[in-house]
Amino acid sequence: MKADPLRTAHGGFTDKTGVCRDFAHLAIALCRCMNIPARYCTGYLGYLGYLGCLGDIGVPADPNPMDFSAWFQVYLGGHWHTVDARHNKPRIGRILMATGRDATDVALSTAFGPTTLARFEVITKETQQG
């Protein structure tokens, strides 16, 4: 499915289709309806074997670079907890770039008219939790 910048959480709910951003928006809307604080997250998911990245929920090795991704976090028990609305499995190799109320707050790029991305490089260093 192709990302649609005009898609709403309601559209994802009624169609039962969407991209990671759509499912994150829907899950955030449902959490907020139940007074559970939720925020949108954007970043990357690594793939097994690419530049030594950790695997992503056991998917086969992929020779392509990492991809942008969206997920969300909920605030429960005094801590933010990461949730991915697309899978019923924990995800690993996640690189968080930004959090916000929704995708508009944390757009990785904003442009008007046709553009060409000539180069984009991400360098990460693993840190200890705590």
Phi and psi in degrees as GROMACS dihedral restraints (atoms count N, CA, C in turn):
[ dihedral_restraints ]
;  ai    aj    ak    al  type     phi  dphi    fc
    3     4     5     6     1   -92.1    20    10
    4     5     6     7     1   141.7    20    10
    6     7     8     9     1   -66.8    20    10
    7     8     9    10     1   138.3    20    10
    9    10    11    12     1  -119.6    20    10
   10    11    12    13     1   115.8    20    10
   12    13    14    15     1   -65.8    20    10
   13    14    15    16     1   -15.6    20    10
   15    16    17    18     1   -99.4    20    10
   16    17    18    19     1     2.0    20    10
   18    19    20    21     1   -67.5    20    10
   19    20    21    22     1   142.2    20    10
   21    22    23    24     1  -111.0    20    10
   22    23    24    25     1   165.9    20    10
   24    25    26    27     1   -61.2    20    10
   25    26    27    28     1   -37.6    20    10
   27    28    29    30     1   -62.5    20    10
   28    29    30    31     1   -40.1    20    10
   30    31    32    33     1   -60.8    20    10
   31    32    33    34     1   -43.4    20    10
   33    34    35    36     1   -64.4    20    10
   34    35    36    37     1   -36.6    20    10
   36    37    38    39     1   -67.6    20    10
   37    38    39    40     1   -46.6    20    10
   39    40    41    42     1   -74.2    20    10
   40    41    42    43     1   -36.4    20    10
   42    43    44    45     1   -83.4    20    10
   43    44    45    46     1   -21.7    20    10
   45    46    47    48     1    58.3    20    10
   46    47    48    49     1    32.0    20    10
   48    49    50    51     1  -138.4    20    10
   49    50    51    52     1   164.5    20    10
   51    52    53    54     1   155.6    20    10
   52    53    54    55     1   178.6    20    10
   54    55    56    57     1  -103.1    20    10
   55    56    57    58     1   176.9    20    10
   57    58    59    60     1   -53.0    20    10
   58    59    60    61     1   -39.7    20    10
   60    61    62    63     1   -61.5    20    10
   61    62    63    64     1   -41.7    20    10
   63    64    65    66     1   -63.7    20    10
   64    65    66    67     1   -44.3    20    10
   66    67    68    69     1   -69.0    20    10
   67    68    69    70     1   -35.3    20    10
   69    70    71    72     1   -64.8    20    10
   70    71    72    73     1   -44.7    20    10
   72    73    74    75     1   -61.1    20    10
   73    74    75    76     1   -42.2    20    10
   75    76    77    78     1   -63.4    20    10
   76    77    78    79     1   -46.6    20    10
   78    79    80    81     1   -63.7    20    10
   79    80    81    82     1   -39.9    20    10
   81    82    83    84     1   -62.4    20    10
   82    83    84    85     1   -44.4    20    10
   84    85    86    87     1   -61.0    20    10
   85    86    87    88     1   -43.3    20    10
   87    88    89    90     1   -65.4    20    10
   88    89    90    91     1   -41.3    20    10
   90    91    92    93     1   -61.6    20    10
   91    92    93    94     1   -46.4    20    10
   93    94    95    96     1   -65.0    20    10
   94    95    96    97     1   -30.5    20    10
   96    97    98    99     1   -63.3    20    10
   97    98    99   100     1   -26.2    20    10
   99   100   101   102     1  -101.0    20    10
  100   101   102   103     1    16.7    20    10
  102   103   104   105     1    59.6    20    10
  103   104   105   106     1    32.2    20    10
  105   106   107   108     1   -99.9    20    10
  106   107   108   109     1   116.8    20    10
  108   109   110   111     1   -60.1    20    10
  109   110   111   112     1   133.5    20    10
  111   112   113   114     1  -143.3    20    10
  112   113   114   115     1   146.7    20    10
  114   115   116   117     1  -136.7    20    10
  115   116   117   118     1   152.6    20    10
  117   118   119   120     1   -84.6    20    10
  118   119   120   121     1   140.7    20    10
  120   121   122   123     1  -124.8    20    10
  121   122   123   124     1   142.6    20    10
  123   124   125   126     1  -132.9    20    10
  124   125   126   127     1   147.7    20    10
  126   127   128   129     1   175.1    20    10
  127   128   129   130     1  -143.8    20    10
  129   130   131   132     1  -127.3    20    10
  130   131   132   133     1   154.9    20    10
  132   133   134   135     1  -119.7    20    10
  133   134   135   136     1   126.8    20    10
  135   136   137   138     1   -78.7    20    10
  136   137   138   139     1   158.5    20    10
  138   139   140   141     1  -118.7    20    10
  139   140   141   142     1   145.8    20    10
  141   142   143   144     1   -52.5    20    10
  142   143   144   145     1   125.0    20    10
  144   145   146   147     1    89.8    20    10
  145   146   147   148     1   -13.3    20    10
  147   148   149   150     1   -87.4    20    10
  148   149   150   151     1   115.2    20    10
  150   151   152   153     1    50.3    20    10
  151   152   153   154     1    33.2    20    10
  153   154   155   156     1    75.0    20    10
  154   155   156   157     1    14.9    20    10
  156   157   158   159     1   -67.9    20    10
  157   158   159   160     1   154.1    20    10
  159   160   161   162     1   -67.5    20    10
  160   161   162   163     1   155.2    20    10
  162   163   164   165     1   -70.9    20    10
  163   164   165   166     1   160.2    20    10
  165   166   167   168     1  -113.8    20    10
  166   167   168   169     1   102.1    20    10
  168   169   170   171     1    45.2    20    10
  169   170   171   172     1    38.0    20    10
  171   172   173   174     1    75.6    20    10
  172   173   174   175     1    19.8    20    10
  174   175   176   177     1   -72.1    20    10
  175   176   177   178     1   153.7    20    10
  177   178   179   180     1   -61.2    20    10
  178   179   180   181     1   158.4    20    10
  180   181   182   183     1   -56.6    20    10
  181   182   183   184     1   141.0    20    10
  183   184   185   186     1  -128.7    20    10
  184   185   186   187     1   122.8    20    10
  186   187   188   189     1   -74.4    20    10
  187   188   189   190     1    -9.4    20    10
  189   190   191   192     1   -79.4    20    10
  190   191   192   193     1   158.1    20    10
  192   193   194   195     1   -65.4    20    10
  193   194   195   196     1   169.3    20    10
  195   196   197   198     1   -58.9    20    10
  196   197   198   199     1   162.7    20    10
  198   199   200   201     1  -124.7    20    10
  199   200   201   202     1   152.1    20    10
  201   202   203   204     1   -60.6    20    10
  202   203   204   205     1   151.2    20    10
  204   205   206   207     1  -151.3    20    10
  205   206   207   208     1   163.0    20    10
  207   208   209   210     1  -132.1    20    10
  208   209   210   211     1   143.9    20    10
  210   211   212   213     1  -151.5    20    10
  211   212   213   214     1  -170.0    20    10
  213   214   215   216     1  -143.2    20    10
  214   215   216   217     1   167.6    20    10
  216   217   218   219     1  -129.3    20    10
  217   218   219   220     1   146.2    20    10
  219   220   221   222     1  -117.3    20    10
  220   221   222   223     1   148.1    20    10
  222   223   224   225     1  -103.0    20    10
  223   224   225   226     1   106.5    20    10
  225   226   227   228     1  -136.1    20    10
  226   227   228   229     1   137.3    20    10
  228   229   230   231     1    62.0    20    10
  229   230   231   232     1    29.7    20    10
  231   232   233   234     1    82.4    20    10
  232   233   234   235     1     8.2    20    10
  234   235   236   237     1  -139.5    20    10
  235   236   237   238     1   152.7    20    10
  237   238   239   240     1   -84.7    20    10
  238   239   240   241     1   131.2    20    10
  240   241   242   243     1  -117.3    20    10
  241   242   243   244     1   131.4    20    10
  243   244   245   246     1   -81.3    20    10
  244   245   246   247     1   135.3    20    10
  246   247   248   249     1  -137.3    20    10
  247   248   249   250     1   139.2    20    10
  249   250   251   252     1  -114.7    20    10
  250   251   252   253     1   117.1    20    10
  252   253   254   255     1   -73.2    20    10
  253   254   255   256     1    -7.0    20    10
  255   256   257   258     1   -91.1    20    10
  256   257   258   259     1   -22.6    20    10
  258   259   260   261     1  -135.5    20    10
  259   260   261   262     1   154.3    20    10
  261   262   263   264     1  -101.0    20    10
  262   263   264   265     1    39.8    20    10
  264   265   266   267     1  -140.3    20    10
  265   266   267   268     1   148.2    20    10
  267   268   269   270     1   -64.1    20    10
  268   269   270   271     1   147.0    20    10
  270   271   272   273     1  -109.3    20    10
  271   272   273   274     1   145.8    20    10
  273   274   275   276     1  -125.1    20    10
  274   275   276   277     1   165.0    20    10
  276   277   278   279     1    77.2    20    10
  277   278   279   280     1    19.0    20    10
  279   280   281   282     1   -80.7    20    10
  280   281   282   283     1   135.0    20    10
  282   283   284   285     1  -120.4    20    10
  283   284   285   286     1   106.2    20    10
  285   286   287   288     1   -79.3    20    10
  286   287   288   289     1   129.6    20    10
  288   289   290   291     1  -105.8    20    10
  289   290   291   292     1   -37.7    20    10
  291   292   293   294     1  -162.2    20    10
  292   293   294   295     1   156.4    20    10
  294   295   296   297     1  -127.1    20    10
  295   296   297   298     1   152.5    20    10
  297   298   299   300     1  -166.4    20    10
  298   299   300   301     1  -174.7    20    10
  300   301   302   303     1   -67.5    20    10
  301   302   303   304     1   -37.1    20    10
  303   304   305   306     1  -159.9    20    10
  304   305   306   307     1  -173.6    20    10
  306   307   308   309     1   -62.1    20    10
  307   308   309   310     1   -29.0    20    10
  309   310   311   312     1   -62.6    20    10
  310   311   312   313     1   -36.5    20    10
  312   313   314   315     1   -67.0    20    10
  313   314   315   316     1   -28.7    20    10
  315   316   317   318     1  -127.2    20    10
  316   317   318   319     1    38.0    20    10
  318   319   320   321     1   -61.0    20    10
  319   320   321   322     1   132.8    20    10
  321   322   323   324     1   -73.4    20    10
  322   323   324   325     1   -25.4    20    10
  324   325   326   327     1  -155.6    20    10
  325   326   327   328     1   152.4    20    10
  327   328   329   330     1  -132.9    20    10
  328   329   330   331     1   127.8    20    10
  330   331   332   333     1  -145.7    20    10
  331   332   333   334     1   158.2    20    10
  333   334   335   336     1  -122.9    20    10
  334   335   336   337     1   123.4    20    10
  336   337   338   339     1    88.7    20    10
  337   338   339   340     1   176.9    20    10
  339   340   341   342     1   -63.8    20    10
  340   341   342   343     1   138.1    20    10
  342   343   344   345     1  -137.0    20    10
  343   344   345   346     1   159.5    20    10
  345   346   347   348     1  -130.3    20    10
  346   347   348   349     1   123.6    20    10
  348   349   350   351     1   -86.7    20    10
  349   350   351   352     1   109.2    20    10
  351   352   353   354     1   -81.1    20    10
  352   353   354   355     1   -34.9    20    10
  354   355   356   357     1  -161.6    20    10
  355   356   357   358     1   141.0    20    10
  357   358   359   360     1  -151.5    20    10
  358   359   360   361     1   124.0    20    10
  360   361   362   363     1  -127.9    20    10
  361   362   363   364     1   137.3    20    10
  363   364   365   366     1  -119.0    20    10
  364   365   366   367     1   127.9    20    10
  366   367   368   369     1  -121.3    20    10
  367   368   369   370     1   129.1    20    10
  369   370   371   372     1  -127.6    20    10
  370   371   372   373     1   156.7    20    10
  372   373   374   375     1  -131.4    20    10
  373   374   375   376     1   131.8    20    10
  375   376   377   378     1   -73.5    20    10
  376   377   378   379     1   136.7    20    10
  378   379   380   381     1  -120.7    20    10
  379   380   381   382     1   159.7    20    10
  381   382   383   384     1   -81.2    20    10
  382   383   384   385     1   138.7    20    10
  384   385   386   387     1   -70.9    20    10
  385   386   387   388     1   149.0    20    10
